[in-house]
Amino acid sequence: MKPIKKVVFPVAGMGTRFLPATKASPKEMLPVVDKPLIQYAAEEAVAAGVDTLVFVYGRTKNAIVDHFDKAYELERELQERHKTKMLELVRNIVPPHVACVFIRQAEALGLGHAVLCAKPVINDEPFAVILADDLINFSDKPVLSQMVDIYNFQHSSVLGVERVPEDEVSSYGIVSGDQLKGRLQEVNAIVEKPPVDEAPSNLAVVGRYILTPKIFDLLETTPRGAGGEIQLTDAIAQLLNEQRVLAYEFEGKRFDCGNKLGYLQAQVEFGLDHPEIGADFERYLNKLSTEEVRSGNSPVAVTGEIGAKTGT
């Protein structure tokens, strides 16, 4: 089996839940502390040994292309001002050995269609898919690296999953499976956004996939499903009839940065982890826990001790 060397980033979505912030700027460029969401996703891919980043983007997403391109004027100005650290940050968005490929998705027809757009670059290789909205903090190893380890041993498609509350089941692709070992299951069913009373489990697929190239053949014949879009979940359901698919409950904490609350939670926890500002930020939050802050004319009590990196 060929190794995982390519990752697809579907970044053509409109980001309507963050309007007006995303009216002119892609949601994937929203910063968490000092890096945009898409850069965290790219760094996770590079850490897993990937050497080709494939961005499937729409016509309003040129800022993503610019972010991963060389910025001659900015680099020259930083060099002239002897801002060496900042210059290195700008130059090392991705390492020199990593290639960035940009594919224009002419029409947003769903996640499955976005993945299919990458077929000319992926060819007959296994590949990964990362949704930048799902930002995952980790302690030992990035999630995609965990999944690549499983793929290298099992030689099967791998879905990153986590258990979600029942009232959120209808927002995800949901799988059921047979327990293999530890955090690993063999998938026997997958359905896109089922009603809670029809869901096979509460195990949700959350923005990390490793797929074999067979998925392209299936996506080419997959009819439009939920929302009138070509759903990657529907193609994976067909893949189950031909190949083994695994579900892996990854180690790490996911933040759904596709909604405002998840995005703010990520800001807090990544801020607490930040080597430059973490200690000062923690002191500030702990101060808020004992004071009243005002929002407009209404006092808002902020209660509970923040504590370092509690996740609450």
C-alpha positions as CSV (number, residue, x, y, z in Angstrom):
1,M,0.0,0.0,0.0
2,K,1.2,3.5,-0.8
3,P,1.8,5.9,2.1
4,I,-0.4,8.9,2.9
5,K,1.4,11.8,1.2
6,K,-1.5,14.0,0.1
7,V,-4.2,15.8,2.1
8,V,-7.4,17.5,0.7
9,F,-8.7,20.6,2.4
10,P,-12.3,21.4,1.2
11,V,-12.4,25.2,1.8
12,A,-15.2,26.4,-0.6
13,G,-17.9,26.8,2.1
14,M,-19.6,30.2,2.5
15,G,-19.2,30.4,6.3
16,T,-22.6,32.0,6.7
17,R,-22.7,31.4,10.5
18,F,-19.9,33.9,10.9
19,L,-21.4,36.7,8.8
20,P,-20.6,39.6,8.5
21,A,-17.0,38.6,9.5
22,T,-16.9,36.1,6.5
23,K,-18.5,38.5,4.0
24,A,-15.0,39.3,2.4
25,S,-12.7,36.9,4.3
26,P,-12.9,33.1,4.3
27,K,-14.0,31.4,7.5
28,E,-10.9,29.2,7.3
29,M,-8.8,32.4,7.7
30,L,-10.4,33.3,11.1
31,P,-7.5,33.4,13.6
32,V,-7.3,31.4,16.7
33,V,-4.8,33.5,18.8
34,D,-2.2,34.3,16.0
35,K,-2.8,31.6,13.3
36,P,-5.7,31.1,11.0
37,L,-7.7,27.9,11.2
38,I,-6.4,26.7,7.9
39,Q,-2.8,27.0,9.0
40,Y,-3.5,24.7,12.1
41,A,-4.9,22.2,9.6
42,A,-1.9,22.4,7.3
43,E,0.5,22.0,10.2
44,E,-1.4,18.9,11.4
45,A,-1.0,17.5,7.9
46,V,2.7,18.2,7.6
47,A,3.3,16.7,11.0
48,A,1.8,13.4,9.7
49,G,4.4,13.2,6.9
50,V,2.3,14.8,4.1
51,D,4.2,16.5,1.3
52,T,1.2,17.8,-0.9
53,L,-1.6,20.0,0.4
54,V,-4.6,20.2,-2.0
55,F,-6.9,23.1,-1.4
56,V,-10.3,22.9,-3.1
57,Y,-11.5,26.5,-2.9
58,G,-14.2,28.8,-4.2
59,R,-14.1,32.1,-6.0
60,T,-14.3,34.2,-2.8
61,K,-11.4,32.3,-1.1
62,N,-8.4,33.9,-2.7
63,A,-7.1,35.0,0.8
64,I,-6.3,31.3,1.4
65,V,-4.2,31.1,-1.7
66,D,-2.4,34.3,-0.7
67,H,-1.7,33.0,2.8
68,F,0.2,30.0,1.5
69,D,1.9,32.0,-1.3
70,K,5.2,34.0,-1.0
71,A,4.7,37.6,0.2
72,Y,7.7,39.4,-1.4
73,E,6.8,42.9,-0.3
74,L,6.2,41.8,3.3
75,E,9.3,39.7,3.5
76,R,11.4,42.6,2.1
77,E,10.0,45.0,4.6
78,L,10.6,42.7,7.6
79,Q,14.1,42.0,6.4
80,E,14.9,45.7,6.1
81,R,13.6,46.3,9.6
82,H,15.6,43.4,10.9
83,K,12.5,41.6,12.3
84,T,14.1,38.2,11.9
85,K,11.6,36.2,14.0
86,M,8.6,37.6,12.1
87,L,10.4,37.0,8.8
88,E,10.9,33.3,9.7
89,L,7.2,33.0,10.7
90,V,6.1,34.3,7.3
91,R,8.6,32.2,5.3
92,N,7.8,29.0,7.1
93,I,4.0,28.8,6.8
94,V,4.7,25.5,5.2
95,P,8.2,23.8,4.9
96,P,10.1,24.1,1.6
97,H,9.5,20.4,0.7
98,V,5.7,20.7,0.9
99,A,3.8,21.6,-2.3
100,C,0.5,23.5,-2.2
101,V,-2.0,22.8,-5.0
102,F,-5.1,24.9,-5.5
103,I,-8.2,23.6,-7.3
104,R,-11.1,25.9,-8.0
105,Q,-14.5,24.4,-7.2
106,A,-16.8,26.2,-9.7
107,E,-20.0,25.3,-7.8
108,A,-20.4,24.3,-4.2
109,L,-22.1,21.0,-4.4
110,G,-21.2,19.5,-1.1
111,L,-18.2,17.9,0.7
112,G,-18.3,14.8,-1.6
113,H,-18.1,17.0,-4.7
114,A,-15.2,19.0,-3.2
115,V,-13.2,15.8,-2.6
116,L,-14.0,14.6,-6.1
117,C,-12.5,17.8,-7.5
118,A,-9.1,16.7,-6.1
119,K,-9.1,13.4,-8.1
120,P,-6.7,14.7,-10.8
121,V,-4.1,15.5,-8.2
122,I,-4.6,12.4,-5.9
123,N,-4.8,9.9,-8.8
124,D,-4.7,6.3,-7.5
125,E,-3.2,7.1,-4.1
126,P,-4.7,6.9,-0.6
127,F,-5.2,10.3,0.9
128,A,-6.5,12.3,3.8
129,V,-9.2,14.9,4.2
130,I,-9.1,17.6,6.9
131,L,-11.9,20.0,7.6
132,A,-10.3,23.1,9.1
133,D,-13.5,24.0,11.0
134,D,-12.7,21.1,13.4
135,L,-9.7,22.3,15.3
136,I,-8.3,19.6,17.6
137,N,-6.0,20.2,20.4
138,F,-3.7,17.3,21.4
139,S,-1.2,16.4,24.1
140,D,1.1,13.8,22.5
141,K,0.4,13.4,18.8
142,P,-1.7,15.2,16.2
143,V,-4.9,13.4,15.2
144,L,-4.0,12.8,11.6
145,S,-0.7,11.3,12.7
146,Q,-2.6,8.9,15.0
147,M,-4.8,7.9,12.0
148,V,-1.8,7.5,9.7
149,D,-0.3,5.1,12.2
150,I,-3.6,3.0,12.1
151,Y,-3.7,3.1,8.3
152,N,-0.1,2.0,8.0
153,F,-1.0,-1.1,10.1
154,Q,-4.5,-1.8,8.9
155,H,-4.3,-0.6,5.2
156,S,-7.9,0.5,5.4
157,S,-9.9,3.7,5.2
158,V,-10.0,5.4,8.6
159,L,-12.7,7.9,9.9
160,G,-11.9,10.1,12.9
161,V,-14.9,9.9,15.2
162,E,-16.1,11.1,18.6
163,R,-19.2,10.6,20.7
164,V,-21.6,13.5,20.7
165,P,-24.7,14.4,22.8
166,E,-28.0,13.0,21.4
167,D,-29.3,16.4,20.6
168,E,-26.4,17.0,18.2
169,V,-26.6,13.6,16.4
170,S,-28.6,15.1,13.5
171,S,-25.8,17.5,12.7
172,Y,-23.2,14.8,11.8
173,G,-22.5,11.8,9.8
174,I,-23.1,8.9,12.3
175,V,-21.4,5.5,12.3
176,S,-22.0,2.2,14.0
177,G,-19.5,-0.6,14.1
178,D,-18.0,-3.7,15.7
179,Q,-15.4,-3.1,18.4
180,L,-11.9,-4.3,17.4
181,K,-9.4,-3.0,19.9
182,G,-9.2,0.0,22.2
183,R,-10.5,3.1,20.3
184,L,-10.9,1.2,17.0
185,Q,-14.1,-0.1,15.4
186,E,-14.9,-1.7,12.1
187,V,-17.7,0.4,10.5
188,N,-20.9,-1.5,9.5
189,A,-23.1,1.5,8.8
190,I,-22.9,5.2,8.2
191,V,-25.7,7.7,7.7
192,E,-25.6,11.5,7.1
193,K,-27.4,13.7,9.7
194,P,-30.0,11.2,10.9
195,P,-32.9,12.0,13.2
196,V,-31.9,11.0,16.7
197,D,-34.5,8.2,16.8
198,E,-33.0,6.7,13.6
199,A,-29.3,7.2,14.4
200,P,-27.3,3.9,14.6
201,S,-25.2,5.4,17.5
202,N,-23.9,8.7,18.8
203,L,-20.5,8.2,17.2
204,A,-20.0,11.2,14.8
205,V,-17.4,11.6,12.0
206,V,-15.7,14.9,12.8
207,G,-13.5,16.3,10.1
208,R,-10.7,13.7,9.7
209,Y,-10.7,11.0,7.0
210,I,-8.2,8.7,5.4
211,L,-9.6,7.2,2.3
212,T,-8.6,4.9,-0.5
213,P,-8.8,6.1,-4.1
214,K,-11.8,3.8,-4.7
215,I,-13.9,6.6,-3.1
216,F,-13.5,8.6,-6.3
217,D,-15.3,5.9,-8.4
218,L,-18.2,6.0,-6.0
219,L,-18.4,9.8,-5.7
220,E,-18.7,10.0,-9.5
221,T,-22.0,8.0,-9.3
222,T,-23.3,9.2,-6.0
223,P,-26.6,11.1,-6.4
224,R,-27.3,14.2,-4.5
225,G,-28.4,13.5,-0.9
226,A,-29.0,15.6,2.2
227,G,-29.3,19.3,1.4
228,G,-29.3,18.6,-2.4
229,E,-25.5,18.0,-2.2
230,I,-23.2,15.2,-3.0
231,Q,-22.4,13.8,0.4
232,L,-19.1,12.1,1.2
233,T,-20.9,10.1,3.8
234,D,-23.1,8.5,1.1
235,A,-20.1,7.5,-0.9
236,I,-18.5,6.0,2.2
237,A,-21.7,4.0,2.8
238,Q,-21.2,2.5,-0.6
239,L,-17.5,1.9,0.1
240,L,-18.5,-0.4,3.0
241,N,-19.9,-2.8,0.4
242,E,-16.5,-3.2,-1.2
243,Q,-13.8,-2.4,1.3
244,R,-13.2,-2.4,5.1
245,V,-13.6,1.0,6.8
246,L,-12.5,1.7,10.3
247,A,-13.6,4.3,12.9
248,Y,-11.1,5.7,15.3
249,E,-12.0,7.6,18.5
250,F,-9.0,9.9,18.4
251,E,-7.1,11.3,21.4
252,G,-7.6,15.0,21.6
253,K,-10.1,17.7,22.3
254,R,-12.1,19.0,19.3
255,F,-13.4,22.5,19.0
256,D,-16.2,23.0,16.4
257,C,-15.0,26.3,15.0
258,G,-17.8,26.3,12.5
259,N,-20.0,27.9,15.2
260,K,-19.4,30.9,17.4
261,L,-19.4,29.1,20.8
262,G,-16.9,26.5,19.7
263,Y,-14.7,29.2,18.1
264,L,-14.6,31.2,21.3
265,Q,-13.8,28.1,23.4
266,A,-10.9,27.4,21.1
267,Q,-9.7,31.0,21.6
268,V,-9.6,30.6,25.3
269,E,-7.9,27.2,25.5
270,F,-5.4,27.9,22.8
271,G,-4.7,31.3,24.4
272,L,-4.0,29.5,27.7
273,D,-1.6,27.2,25.9
274,H,0.2,30.0,24.1
275,P,3.9,30.3,25.2
276,E,3.9,34.1,24.9
277,I,0.6,35.1,26.5
278,G,-0.7,32.0,28.3
279,A,0.3,33.0,31.8
280,D,-0.9,36.6,31.5
281,F,-4.2,35.4,29.9
282,E,-4.8,33.0,32.7
283,R,-4.3,35.7,35.3
284,Y,-6.8,37.9,33.3
285,L,-9.4,35.2,33.2
286,N,-9.0,34.4,36.9
287,K,-9.5,38.1,37.6
288,L,-12.7,38.1,35.6
289,S,-14.0,35.2,37.7
290,T,-14.1,37.4,40.8
291,E,-15.3,40.6,39.2
292,E,-18.4,42.0,37.5
293,V,-18.0,43.0,33.9
294,R,-20.4,45.1,31.9
295,S,-21.9,44.4,28.5
296,G,-23.6,47.6,27.4
297,N,-25.7,48.8,30.3
298,S,-26.3,45.3,31.8
299,P,-24.0,43.9,34.4
300,V,-22.9,40.3,33.7
301,A,-21.5,38.2,36.5
302,V,-18.6,36.0,35.4
303,T,-18.4,33.1,37.9
304,G,-16.3,30.1,38.5
305,E,-12.5,29.9,38.7
306,I,-11.0,29.6,35.2
307,G,-8.0,27.5,36.1
308,A,-5.3,26.6,33.6
309,K,-6.5,24.5,30.6
310,T,-9.4,23.0,32.5
311,G,-11.5,22.6,29.3
312,T,-14.5,24.1,31.1
